[in-house]
Amino acid sequence: MTIRTGRPAGHGMFASELLIMDLWDAGRSIEGIARETGLMVSTVKKTVEIYRHRSTDRAWEEAARAASEQLVRAIAATGESFA
């Protein structure tokens, strides 16, 4: 597999980092990603350690936003004023 690693992919991540994280999010192991991409295990491991919380943080933020919106609707449905 050929990976271009010379330029950021437009959002602060290099193409190789983006590929690693796409494979990680798809459930691949660090060793599996290294085999599939031809990158060193240490490179894959370091990349996963740096970026692994991004998708978790994003999911948590979306869940918190949805729960907050639901709470606002529930409070508004009571007709009460809360300050």
KAMOBEL-V503171 format. One record per run of one state. SS is the DSSP state (@ for helix, = for strand, . for the rest). FROM is the first residue (numbers start at 1). TO is the last residue. Records with the same first field share a line. If there is no record, write none. Layout:
# KAMOBEL-V503171
SS: FROM-TO ; FROM-TO
This chain:
# KAMOBEL-V503171
.: 1-7 ; 9-13 ; 26-29 ; 38-40 ; 52-52 ; 79-83
=: 8-8 ; 14-14
@: 15-25 ; 30-37 ; 41-51 ; 53-78
